[in-house]
Amino acid sequence: MAETMIETPFDRHRAVVLPEWIDYNGHMNVAYYLLAFDRATDDFLNYLGLDDAHREASGGSTFAGDIHLTYQREVREGAALRITTRLLGFDDKRIRFFNSMFHAEEGFLAATMESLSLYVDLNHRRVAIMPQRVQERLAAVLAAHSVLPLPSEVGRVIAKPALASQ
């Protein structure tokens, strides 16, 4: 974790929409948006120092606690994807971050995912306090990411329109 420059936002994950990700509507199925975001999340957590070496040395990892996806525009088979990640906040047990999926060639926003991850002691399978060095890295990344404008999708909830009930 000796990197001097912090990517703002974190912008290293690339993927391609695979044929098996396509559904009967001819576009990427909802389940594969989560898969693509999950892989980008792994890249971001590794960047933070929560990688394989950390898990082996400390017995600590992260578990998904809450996830909210928004779908902005469809992507189709063969589309190149670019996923960026922005740290929104953290405390000693939780990390809140936001992923944006873009069509890498056309540039449009395809989807977003806001997440809350929990730091877990794998030996006890319970939420635990993150090591100080991880919290220090998070603080440095948060300081850099805090200058970014807040995406409009952050904190969104499903609207409660009047729906017919039975």
Rosetta silent file (secondary structure, phi, psi, omega in degrees, C-alpha in Angstrom):
SEQUENCE: MAETMIETPFDRHRAVVLPEWIDYNGHMNVAYYLLAFDRATDDFLNYLGLDDAHREASGGSTFAGDIHLTYQREVREGAALRITTRLLGFDDKRIRFFNSMFHAEEGFLAATMESLSLYVDLNHRRVAIMPQRVQERLAAVLAAHSVLPLPSEVGRVIAKPALASQ
SCORE:     score description
SCORE:     0.000 S_00000001
   1 L     0.000   36.736 -178.648    0.000    0.000    0.000 S_00000001
   2 L   -93.309   13.581  179.855    2.860    2.352   -0.730 S_00000001
   3 L   -62.446  136.758 -179.665    1.133    3.972   -3.708 S_00000001
   4 L   -92.152  -37.793  178.872    1.569    7.723   -3.669 S_00000001
   5 L   -94.046  135.275  178.485   -1.123    8.689   -6.164 S_00000001
   6 L  -104.968  124.693  178.339   -4.707    7.743   -5.452 S_00000001
   7 L   -66.776  130.563 -175.007   -6.902    7.122   -8.472 S_00000001
   8 L  -131.625   95.550   -2.158   -9.883    9.449   -8.310 S_00000001
   9 L   -78.303  174.144  173.561  -12.118    7.571   -9.011 S_00000001
  10 E   -66.562  126.669 -169.692  -10.560    4.105   -9.020 S_00000001
  11 E  -141.677   66.260 -178.763  -10.607    3.187  -12.705 S_00000001
  12 E  -120.990  -15.016 -173.147   -8.960   -0.152  -13.468 S_00000001
  13 E   -86.089  129.060  175.618  -11.720   -2.667  -14.121 S_00000001
  14 E  -128.991  148.401  178.165  -12.503   -3.647  -17.704 S_00000001
  15 E  -153.792  168.936  175.085  -14.765   -6.415  -18.985 S_00000001
  16 E  -128.653  137.495  178.505  -16.583   -7.545  -22.118 S_00000001
  17 L   -69.439  115.485 -176.134  -20.214   -8.663  -22.196 S_00000001
  18 L   -84.315  154.968  179.982  -19.978  -12.405  -22.862 S_00000001
  19 H   -55.611  -37.724 -178.532  -22.508  -14.396  -24.931 S_00000001
  20 H   -72.039   -7.930  177.285  -23.632  -16.342  -21.843 S_00000001
  21 H   -87.518   -5.155 -174.243  -24.537  -13.043  -20.150 S_00000001
  22 E   -89.852  137.305 -179.909  -27.252  -12.305  -22.739 S_00000001
  23 L  -103.333 -171.759 -177.335  -30.897  -13.030  -21.942 S_00000001
  24 L   -67.107  -10.750  176.195  -34.019  -13.624  -24.047 S_00000001
  25 L   -92.608   -0.695  177.044  -34.359   -9.852  -24.601 S_00000001
  26 L    81.330   16.441  175.874  -31.014   -9.721  -26.409 S_00000001
  27 L  -135.461  175.386 -176.878  -29.186   -7.691  -23.765 S_00000001
  28 E   -62.837  127.875  179.088  -27.130   -8.339  -20.635 S_00000001
  29 L   -68.267  148.165 -176.564  -29.200  -10.153  -18.016 S_00000001
  30 H   -55.039  -36.291 -178.131  -29.593   -8.427  -14.633 S_00000001
  31 H   -61.845  -32.146 -176.305  -27.621  -11.140  -12.807 S_00000001
  32 H   -80.935  -19.975  170.137  -24.517  -10.393  -14.861 S_00000001
  33 H   -61.546  -45.958  178.885  -24.540   -6.710  -13.979 S_00000001
  34 H   -63.014  -40.732  178.242  -24.022   -7.827  -10.389 S_00000001
  35 H   -60.939  -47.494  179.704  -21.292  -10.259  -11.474 S_00000001
  36 H   -61.735  -43.882  177.844  -19.440   -7.522  -13.387 S_00000001
  37 H   -64.297  -38.176  179.485  -19.780   -5.125  -10.441 S_00000001
  38 H   -62.871  -41.607  178.127  -18.616   -7.848   -8.031 S_00000001
  39 H   -65.650  -38.886  176.188  -15.450   -8.383  -10.042 S_00000001
  40 H   -65.766  -37.130  177.338  -14.817   -4.630  -10.105 S_00000001
  41 H   -62.453  -42.032  176.976  -15.380   -4.562   -6.340 S_00000001
  42 H   -58.417  -42.859  178.005  -12.725   -7.246   -5.893 S_00000001
  43 H   -60.381  -43.198 -179.614  -10.273   -5.055   -7.825 S_00000001
  44 H   -66.329  -44.552  179.502  -11.130   -2.074   -5.598 S_00000001
  45 H   -63.219  -38.782  175.002  -10.828   -4.055   -2.358 S_00000001
  46 H   -60.240  -42.395  178.485   -7.454   -5.378   -3.514 S_00000001
  47 H   -59.954  -34.619  179.121   -6.409   -1.764   -4.176 S_00000001
  48 H   -77.533  -11.919 -177.971   -7.379   -0.925   -0.601 S_00000001
  49 L   100.789    7.444  178.779   -5.210   -3.761    0.734 S_00000001
  50 L   -97.903   57.724 -173.096   -8.039   -6.207    1.404 S_00000001
  51 L  -103.709 -171.262  179.886   -6.520   -8.800   -0.908 S_00000001
  52 H   -57.389  -43.153 -179.194   -5.581  -12.489   -0.701 S_00000001
  53 H   -61.610  -39.903  178.029   -2.442  -11.717    1.304 S_00000001
  54 H   -63.645  -46.107 -179.361   -4.515   -9.739    3.814 S_00000001
  55 H   -60.122  -44.225 -178.739   -7.056  -12.579    4.174 S_00000001
  56 H   -66.527  -40.107 -176.412   -4.323  -15.159    4.700 S_00000001
  57 H   -77.375  -36.316 -171.329   -2.390  -13.036    7.204 S_00000001
  58 H  -108.479  -21.317 -173.487   -5.300  -11.621    9.205 S_00000001
  59 L    74.353   16.382 -179.931   -8.235  -13.968    8.705 S_00000001
  60 E  -112.524  146.853  178.586  -10.301  -10.887    7.767 S_00000001
  61 E  -151.671 -173.866  176.599  -12.346  -10.227    4.666 S_00000001
  62 E  -119.547  147.517  174.153  -15.419   -8.344    3.547 S_00000001
  63 E  -122.048  146.893  174.431  -18.977   -9.544    3.035 S_00000001
  64 E   -67.684  131.596  177.525  -21.695   -7.701    1.126 S_00000001
  65 E  -107.442  -34.349 -179.914  -24.118   -6.094    3.569 S_00000001
  66 E  -160.941  140.998  179.976  -26.356   -4.123    1.216 S_00000001
  67 E  -141.012  138.491  174.828  -26.383   -3.477   -2.524 S_00000001
  68 E  -133.015  118.011  179.041  -28.528   -1.227   -4.695 S_00000001
  69 E  -101.072  144.533  167.977  -28.337   -1.448   -8.491 S_00000001
  70 E  -126.064  142.218  179.015  -29.729    0.986  -11.020 S_00000001
  71 E  -108.828  122.498 -174.866  -30.015    0.208  -14.709 S_00000001
  72 L  -103.329  -42.625 -176.238  -29.510    3.210  -16.956 S_00000001
  73 L  -158.870  140.355 -175.411  -29.072    1.852  -20.475 S_00000001
  74 L   -69.688  151.259  170.689  -28.797   -1.634  -21.934 S_00000001
  75 L  -124.054  150.570 -174.617  -25.563   -3.231  -23.065 S_00000001
  76 L  -119.226  171.909 -179.198  -25.328   -6.066  -25.571 S_00000001
  77 L   -50.100  134.261  177.423  -23.061   -8.975  -26.360 S_00000001
  78 L    86.256   -7.912 -179.315  -19.491   -7.959  -27.058 S_00000001
  79 L   -65.172  135.440  174.824  -19.806   -4.508  -25.472 S_00000001
  80 E   -82.835  132.835 -178.351  -16.644   -3.333  -23.758 S_00000001
  81 E  -114.731  146.147  172.682  -17.286   -2.220  -20.176 S_00000001
  82 E  -128.925  125.282 -178.798  -15.365    0.140  -17.909 S_00000001
  83 E  -118.922  124.870  177.057  -16.285    0.195  -14.217 S_00000001
  84 E  -105.849  156.049  179.920  -15.134    2.936  -11.877 S_00000001
  85 E  -132.452  136.011  177.510  -15.373    2.912   -8.089 S_00000001
  86 E  -124.812  128.991  175.452  -15.690    5.779   -5.648 S_00000001
  87 E   -76.748  127.660 -179.941  -15.361    5.421   -1.886 S_00000001
  88 E   -98.970  -28.976 -178.685  -18.297    7.162   -0.178 S_00000001
  89 E   173.170  170.338  177.755  -17.432    6.513    3.462 S_00000001
  90 E  -163.025  160.542  165.348  -16.295    4.024    6.054 S_00000001
  91 L  -134.516 -163.610 -173.523  -16.106    3.351    9.752 S_00000001
  92 L   -73.096   -8.258 -178.990  -14.139    0.732   11.649 S_00000001
  93 L  -129.537   -9.992 -173.275  -16.406   -2.118   10.425 S_00000001
  94 E  -133.145  150.150  175.995  -18.071   -0.917    7.213 S_00000001
  95 E  -130.550  125.156  178.841  -17.100    0.377    3.767 S_00000001
  96 E  -112.448  126.695 -177.429  -19.595    2.234    1.564 S_00000001
  97 E  -144.777  168.520 -173.539  -18.717    2.666   -2.096 S_00000001
  98 E  -135.807  125.303  177.221  -20.262    3.383   -5.479 S_00000001
  99 E  -106.238  141.880  173.955  -19.563    1.715   -8.827 S_00000001
 100 E  -122.785  128.025  178.832  -20.404    3.170  -12.232 S_00000001
 101 E  -103.372  124.108  179.434  -20.523    0.949  -15.317 S_00000001
 102 E  -117.531  149.259  167.135  -19.827    2.655  -18.621 S_00000001
 103 E   -71.647  117.129 -170.737  -19.844    1.405  -22.180 S_00000001
 104 L   -65.374  -28.060 -178.516  -16.081    1.686  -22.712 S_00000001
 105 L   -93.752  -40.631 -177.484  -16.288    2.659  -26.384 S_00000001
 106 L   -90.981  -18.294  173.454  -19.450    4.782  -26.511 S_00000001
 107 L    85.319   -6.407 -176.451  -18.985    6.319  -23.053 S_00000001
 108 L   -76.363  152.722  175.383  -22.574    6.138  -21.804 S_00000001
 109 E   -76.471  121.807 -178.755  -23.494    5.184  -18.233 S_00000001
 110 E   -96.702  -36.923 -175.991  -25.054    1.705  -18.331 S_00000001
 111 E  -164.909  163.573  174.904  -25.614    0.973  -14.629 S_00000001
 112 E  -135.364  157.940  175.300  -24.626    1.881  -11.081 S_00000001
 113 E  -144.113  119.837  172.452  -24.204   -0.043   -7.859 S_00000001
 114 E   -99.457  133.638 -174.037  -24.050    1.424   -4.374 S_00000001
 115 E  -134.426  150.758  170.002  -22.694   -1.028   -1.800 S_00000001
 116 E  -124.207  116.553  177.311  -22.090   -1.430    1.886 S_00000001
 117 E  -105.183  146.176  179.041  -19.481   -4.057    2.747 S_00000001
 118 E  -109.454  136.786  175.743  -18.874   -5.403    6.227 S_00000001
 119 E   -82.886  129.434 -172.141  -15.446   -6.365    7.522 S_00000001
 120 E  -127.636  136.040  170.288  -15.644   -9.928    8.880 S_00000001
 121 E   -80.329  110.024 -175.555  -13.371  -12.100   11.025 S_00000001
 122 L   -67.387  -23.384  178.875  -13.478  -15.318    8.983 S_00000001
 123 L   -71.437  -31.689 -178.690  -12.504  -17.463   11.986 S_00000001
 124 L  -110.222   -8.065 -179.813  -15.592  -16.395   13.932 S_00000001
 125 L    55.811   42.951  179.469  -17.809  -15.419   10.968 S_00000001
 126 E  -134.218  152.163  175.164  -18.681  -12.150   12.695 S_00000001
 127 E   -60.442  138.847 -175.480  -18.333   -8.491   11.860 S_00000001
 128 L  -140.423  171.274  178.258  -15.043   -7.186   13.268 S_00000001
 129 L   -82.220  131.685  178.478  -12.921   -4.056   13.445 S_00000001
 130 L   -68.514  147.370  175.353  -10.666   -3.483   10.439 S_00000001
 131 L   -58.062  149.598 -177.273   -6.915   -3.281   11.061 S_00000001
 132 H   -56.800  -41.006 -177.974   -5.594    0.235   11.561 S_00000001
 133 H   -63.656  -33.980  176.783   -3.485    0.160    8.376 S_00000001
 134 H   -69.186  -42.448  178.369   -6.625   -0.608    6.309 S_00000001
 135 H   -63.102  -36.798  177.676   -8.502    2.237    8.003 S_00000001
 136 H   -65.816  -40.970  177.242   -5.582    4.576    7.238 S_00000001
 137 H   -64.627  -43.500  177.505   -5.657    3.549    3.571 S_00000001
 138 H   -59.183  -41.734  179.652   -9.418    4.074    3.497 S_00000001
 139 H   -62.361  -41.297  179.290   -8.984    7.553    4.998 S_00000001
 140 H   -66.419  -43.434  179.243   -6.470    8.504    2.307 S_00000001
 141 H   -66.422  -42.407  179.093   -8.691    7.195   -0.498 S_00000001
 142 H   -61.135  -41.351  178.280  -11.774    8.879    0.994 S_00000001
 143 H   -59.150  -43.097  179.310   -9.956   12.223    1.164 S_00000001
 144 H   -69.167  -42.459 -176.452   -9.091   11.935   -2.538 S_00000001
 145 H   -75.403  -20.144 -178.267  -12.539   10.689   -3.582 S_00000001
 146 L   -66.261  -17.565  178.879  -14.397   13.323   -1.550 S_00000001
 147 L   -78.904  -14.141 -179.758  -13.560   15.966   -4.167 S_00000001
 148 L   -74.582  146.172  174.846  -15.669   14.122   -6.756 S_00000001
 149 L   -65.480  143.938 -179.520  -19.266   15.229   -7.293 S_00000001
 150 L   -73.819  123.878  177.782  -21.749   12.911   -5.620 S_00000001
 151 L   -60.518  144.683 -177.825  -23.579   10.783   -8.223 S_00000001
 152 L   -64.887  -21.552 -179.117  -27.332   11.418   -8.293 S_00000001
 153 L   -79.002  -12.569 -178.951  -27.977    7.695   -7.763 S_00000001
 154 L   -62.578  128.739  177.276  -26.301    7.652   -4.328 S_00000001
 155 L    79.288    6.084 -179.636  -28.845    6.897   -1.626 S_00000001
 156 L   -65.221  147.462  174.249  -31.668    6.173   -4.056 S_00000001
 157 L  -128.310  162.041  176.877  -34.512    4.002   -2.902 S_00000001
 158 L   -70.186  128.538 -178.914  -37.318    2.396   -4.826 S_00000001
 159 L   -61.672  155.557  179.742  -40.154    4.870   -5.124 S_00000001
 160 L  -111.699   69.378  178.098  -43.413    4.093   -3.375 S_00000001
 161 L   -72.372  162.984  176.772  -46.010    4.835   -6.050 S_00000001
 162 L   -69.457  113.195  178.300  -49.614    3.940   -5.451 S_00000001
 163 L  -110.227  148.354  175.890  -49.776    0.317   -6.530 S_00000001
 164 L   -65.847  136.410  177.878  -52.835   -1.832   -6.745 S_00000001
 165 L  -119.609  161.059 -178.550  -52.958   -4.213   -3.802 S_00000001
 166 L  -104.108    0.000    0.000  -54.879   -7.376   -3.276 S_00000001
